[in-house]
Amino acid sequence: MNPTNPLSTSGLAADPTALNALRYGAGKGNEKAALKEAAKQFESLFMRELIKSMREATQKSGLMDGEGSDLGTDLLDQQFSVQLSGLPGGLSEAIERQLGKQMQNNAADNAGALPVGGEASTVGRASAGPRQAGFVEQHSQAAAAVARESGIPASYMIGQAGHETGWGRSEIRHADGTPSHNLFGIKATGGWKGKVAEITTTEYINGEPRKVTAKFRAYDSYADSFRDYASLIGNSPRYDKVMDQIGSVQGFATGLQKAGYATDPQYAAKLSRAINTTLSLQRAQG
């Protein structure tokens, strides 16, 4: 990436700093250039997910498979997605036209041009839905505080909490209906001495979903839930390899599944989508 040009996006796809640079460029009066680069970034994000899905659908395991090869493949997919984006007649041109129309509509309503960053953020918020946006906003402060202490990105924690609770719809509750503040589905095992909430949940046994009764940890606040989760992931030898994948959404999610965090065979894919949704909403709210 050219450090002298805040609108240059020749780096990796899905780079949050690149998208922030687009917002900065729009604020400096480079609306047209920022619009084009924003469209290219969105296309790059889409292409990366498409390439990843195609690879996962056709890839076979082998002796050379491992965390190193997974990381290399992920980086290669990112580079391919950058190279395939922004081509004449591609998806980015359609995205650019749509963003331009929405900017014009907002300009007419507000008698002033809206920066590209703000408009792109509105698009992300609408596609995610108000429930997800509200959930991210509700827990951003607590997650950010724990992220500074633990090194686990706030977006990863909020995304996982959103997935585990259905963005707040299916939060674990006590028998009297009061919240347990357990956002991560952590069970009350391993010598847990705190409060407990007992519920019926779904576990996958030999690949088949089964209803079982289980005891889960309960907390006094959501902040306590984030702290306990970060302590579990950061201090348990079981999740050592997960912490090595902090730089990759897919790597982090896959690491949790391999470490046995959940029994759902599709857990990594579902968690990756939830984290990416959170990232989009954080850009919108930022």
C-alpha positions as CSV (number, residue, x, y, z in Angstrom):
1,M,0.0,0.0,0.0
2,N,1.3,3.4,-0.9
3,P,1.7,5.3,2.4
4,T,1.4,8.7,0.8
5,N,-2.0,8.0,-0.7
6,P,-4.8,7.3,1.8
7,L,-7.0,6.0,-1.0
8,S,-4.6,3.3,-2.2
9,T,-5.9,-0.2,-1.6
10,S,-3.3,-2.4,-3.2
11,G,-2.8,-4.3,0.1
12,L,-4.8,-7.2,1.4
13,A,-8.5,-7.5,1.1
14,A,-10.7,-6.9,4.1
15,D,-8.1,-4.6,5.6
16,P,-9.9,-2.4,8.2
17,T,-7.2,0.3,7.9
18,A,-7.8,0.5,4.2
19,L,-11.5,1.1,4.7
20,N,-10.7,3.7,7.3
21,A,-8.4,5.4,4.8
22,L,-11.4,5.6,2.4
23,R,-13.4,7.4,5.0
24,Y,-10.5,9.8,5.6
25,G,-10.1,10.5,1.9
26,A,-13.8,11.2,1.5
27,G,-13.6,13.7,4.4
28,K,-10.7,15.4,2.6
29,G,-12.8,16.2,-0.5
30,N,-11.8,13.1,-2.6
31,E,-15.4,11.8,-2.7
32,K,-15.2,10.4,-6.3
33,A,-11.9,8.6,-5.8
34,A,-13.0,7.4,-2.4
35,L,-16.3,6.1,-3.9
36,K,-14.4,4.1,-6.5
37,E,-12.0,2.6,-3.9
38,A,-14.9,1.8,-1.5
39,A,-16.6,-0.1,-4.3
40,K,-13.4,-2.0,-5.0
41,Q,-13.0,-2.9,-1.4
42,F,-16.5,-4.3,-1.1
43,E,-16.0,-6.3,-4.3
44,S,-12.7,-7.6,-2.9
45,L,-14.4,-8.7,0.3
46,F,-17.1,-10.5,-1.8
47,M,-14.5,-12.2,-4.0
48,R,-12.5,-13.3,-1.0
49,E,-15.5,-15.1,0.5
50,L,-16.4,-16.6,-2.9
51,I,-12.9,-17.9,-3.4
52,K,-12.8,-19.3,0.1
53,S,-16.2,-21.0,-0.4
54,M,-15.0,-22.6,-3.7
55,R,-11.8,-23.8,-2.1
56,E,-13.6,-25.3,0.9
57,A,-16.0,-27.1,-1.4
58,T,-13.3,-28.7,-3.5
59,Q,-10.3,-29.1,-1.1
60,K,-9.3,-32.5,0.1
61,S,-7.2,-33.2,3.2
62,G,-3.7,-34.5,2.8
63,L,-0.4,-35.0,4.5
64,M,0.6,-31.4,3.9
65,D,-2.4,-29.9,5.5
66,G,-1.9,-27.9,8.7
67,E,-2.1,-24.5,10.3
68,G,0.8,-23.2,8.2
69,S,-0.8,-24.3,5.0
70,D,-4.1,-22.9,6.1
71,L,-2.6,-19.5,6.8
72,G,-0.7,-19.5,3.5
73,T,-3.9,-20.4,1.6
74,D,-5.8,-17.6,3.4
75,L,-3.2,-15.1,2.5
76,L,-3.2,-16.3,-1.1
77,D,-7.0,-16.0,-1.3
78,Q,-6.8,-12.4,0.0
79,Q,-4.3,-11.5,-2.7
80,F,-6.4,-13.2,-5.4
81,S,-9.4,-11.3,-4.3
82,V,-7.5,-8.0,-4.5
83,Q,-6.2,-8.8,-8.0
84,L,-9.7,-9.8,-9.3
85,S,-11.4,-6.7,-8.0
86,G,-11.8,-3.4,-9.8
87,L,-11.7,-4.9,-13.3
88,P,-13.7,-3.1,-16.1
89,G,-17.2,-4.4,-16.2
90,G,-16.9,-6.0,-12.8
91,L,-19.0,-6.0,-9.7
92,S,-17.3,-2.9,-8.3
93,E,-18.7,-0.7,-11.0
94,A,-22.2,-1.8,-10.1
95,I,-21.5,-1.2,-6.4
96,E,-20.0,2.2,-7.3
97,R,-23.1,3.2,-9.2
98,Q,-25.4,2.1,-6.3
99,L,-23.4,4.0,-3.7
100,G,-23.3,7.0,-5.9
101,K,-27.1,7.0,-6.2
102,Q,-27.5,6.7,-2.5
103,M,-25.1,9.5,-1.9
104,Q,-27.0,11.7,-4.2
105,N,-30.3,10.9,-2.5
106,N,-28.8,11.8,0.9
107,A,-27.2,14.9,-0.5
108,A,-30.6,16.0,-1.7
109,D,-32.3,15.3,1.6
110,N,-29.6,16.9,3.8
111,A,-28.4,19.7,1.4
112,G,-24.8,18.4,1.7
113,A,-22.7,15.6,0.5
114,L,-22.3,12.6,2.8
115,P,-18.8,11.1,3.0
116,V,-18.4,7.7,1.4
117,G,-17.5,6.1,4.7
118,G,-20.8,7.1,6.2
119,E,-22.8,6.0,3.2
120,A,-21.1,2.6,3.0
121,S,-21.7,2.2,6.7
122,T,-25.4,2.8,6.3
123,V,-25.5,0.1,3.7
124,G,-23.7,-2.3,6.0
125,R,-26.0,-1.5,8.9
126,A,-29.2,-2.1,6.8
127,S,-28.0,-5.4,5.5
128,A,-27.1,-6.7,8.9
129,G,-30.4,-5.6,10.5
130,P,-31.3,-3.4,13.6
131,R,-31.1,-6.3,16.0
132,Q,-27.4,-7.0,15.1
133,A,-26.6,-3.3,15.1
134,G,-28.1,-2.9,18.6
135,F,-26.3,-5.9,19.9
136,V,-23.0,-4.7,18.7
137,E,-23.5,-1.2,20.1
138,Q,-24.7,-2.5,23.4
139,H,-21.6,-4.6,24.1
140,S,-18.9,-2.5,22.3
141,Q,-17.7,-0.8,25.5
142,A,-17.3,-3.9,27.6
143,A,-15.7,-5.9,24.7
144,A,-13.3,-3.1,24.0
145,A,-12.1,-3.0,27.6
146,V,-11.5,-6.8,27.7
147,A,-9.8,-6.6,24.2
148,R,-7.2,-4.2,25.6
149,E,-6.5,-6.6,28.5
150,S,-6.5,-9.9,26.6
151,G,-5.5,-9.1,23.0
152,I,-8.6,-10.8,21.6
153,P,-10.3,-8.4,19.1
154,A,-13.5,-6.9,20.4
155,S,-15.1,-7.8,17.0
156,Y,-14.3,-11.5,17.5
157,M,-15.8,-11.6,21.0
158,I,-19.0,-9.6,20.1
159,G,-19.4,-11.7,16.9
160,Q,-19.2,-14.9,18.9
161,A,-21.5,-13.6,21.6
162,G,-24.0,-12.6,18.8
163,H,-23.8,-16.1,17.3
164,E,-24.1,-17.9,20.6
165,T,-27.2,-15.8,21.7
166,G,-28.9,-15.3,18.3
167,W,-27.9,-11.6,18.7
168,G,-29.6,-11.5,22.1
169,R,-32.7,-13.5,21.1
170,S,-31.7,-16.7,22.8
171,E,-29.7,-15.6,25.8
172,I,-29.3,-18.2,28.5
173,R,-31.7,-17.4,31.4
174,H,-32.4,-18.7,34.9
175,A,-35.6,-20.6,35.6
176,D,-37.3,-17.4,36.8
177,G,-36.5,-15.7,33.5
178,T,-33.7,-13.4,34.7
179,P,-30.6,-13.2,32.5
180,S,-27.5,-15.3,33.3
181,H,-25.4,-12.7,31.4
182,N,-23.6,-15.8,29.8
183,L,-23.0,-14.6,26.2
184,F,-20.7,-17.4,25.1
185,G,-22.4,-20.6,26.2
186,I,-19.7,-21.5,28.6
187,K,-20.7,-24.5,30.7
188,A,-20.4,-24.8,34.5
189,T,-17.7,-27.5,34.4
190,G,-14.1,-27.8,35.5
191,G,-14.6,-26.8,39.1
192,W,-16.7,-23.7,38.5
193,K,-17.8,-22.3,41.9
194,G,-20.0,-19.4,40.7
195,K,-23.7,-19.2,39.9
196,V,-25.3,-21.6,37.5
197,A,-28.1,-21.6,35.0
198,E,-29.6,-24.9,33.9
199,I,-31.3,-25.1,30.5
200,T,-32.1,-27.5,27.7
201,T,-29.8,-27.0,24.7
202,T,-28.8,-28.7,21.5
203,E,-25.6,-30.8,21.3
204,Y,-24.3,-32.6,18.2
205,I,-23.6,-36.2,19.1
206,N,-21.9,-38.2,16.2
207,G,-23.0,-35.4,13.9
208,E,-26.7,-35.6,15.0
209,P,-28.4,-32.8,16.9
210,R,-29.8,-33.9,20.3
211,K,-31.6,-32.0,23.1
212,V,-29.8,-32.3,26.4
213,T,-30.0,-30.6,29.8
214,A,-26.8,-28.7,30.7
215,K,-25.5,-26.3,33.4
216,F,-24.0,-23.1,32.3
217,R,-22.0,-20.4,34.1
218,A,-23.9,-17.3,35.3
219,Y,-22.5,-13.9,35.9
220,D,-23.5,-10.6,37.6
221,S,-22.9,-8.6,34.4
222,Y,-22.1,-8.9,30.7
223,A,-18.7,-7.4,31.4
224,D,-18.0,-10.4,33.6
225,S,-19.0,-12.7,30.8
226,F,-16.5,-11.1,28.4
227,R,-13.7,-11.3,31.0
228,D,-14.4,-14.9,31.8
229,Y,-14.5,-15.8,28.1
230,A,-11.1,-14.0,27.5
231,S,-9.6,-15.8,30.5
232,L,-10.8,-19.1,29.2
233,I,-9.4,-18.6,25.7
234,G,-6.2,-16.8,26.7
235,N,-5.2,-19.0,29.6
236,S,-6.3,-22.6,28.8
237,P,-3.7,-24.8,27.0
238,R,-6.7,-26.2,25.0
239,Y,-6.9,-22.9,23.1
240,D,-3.2,-22.1,22.7
241,K,-3.4,-22.5,18.9
242,V,-6.5,-20.3,18.8
243,M,-4.6,-17.4,20.1
244,D,-2.0,-17.9,17.4
245,Q,-4.8,-17.2,14.8
246,I,-5.9,-13.8,16.1
247,G,-4.9,-12.2,12.8
248,S,-7.4,-14.2,10.8
249,V,-11.2,-14.4,11.3
250,Q,-11.4,-17.8,9.6
251,G,-8.3,-19.1,11.4
252,F,-9.7,-18.0,14.8
253,A,-13.1,-19.6,14.1
254,T,-11.6,-22.8,12.8
255,G,-9.2,-23.0,15.7
256,L,-12.1,-22.8,18.2
257,Q,-14.0,-25.6,16.4
258,K,-10.9,-27.8,16.3
259,A,-10.3,-27.2,20.0
260,G,-13.8,-28.4,20.7
261,Y,-15.4,-25.2,21.7
262,A,-18.7,-26.3,20.1
263,T,-20.1,-29.6,18.8
264,D,-21.8,-28.1,15.7
265,P,-19.8,-29.3,12.6
266,Q,-20.6,-25.9,10.9
267,Y,-19.5,-23.8,13.9
268,A,-16.5,-22.2,12.2
269,A,-18.4,-21.1,9.1
270,K,-21.3,-19.7,11.2
271,L,-18.9,-17.9,13.6
272,S,-16.9,-16.4,10.7
273,R,-20.1,-14.9,9.3
274,A,-21.1,-13.5,12.7
275,I,-17.6,-11.9,13.2
276,N,-17.6,-10.4,9.7
277,T,-21.1,-8.9,10.4
278,T,-19.8,-7.4,13.5
279,L,-16.8,-5.9,11.7
280,S,-19.1,-4.3,9.2
281,L,-21.3,-2.8,11.9
282,Q,-18.4,-1.5,13.9
283,R,-17.2,0.4,10.8
284,A,-20.7,1.8,10.4
285,Q,-21.0,2.8,14.1
286,G,-17.4,4.2,14.1
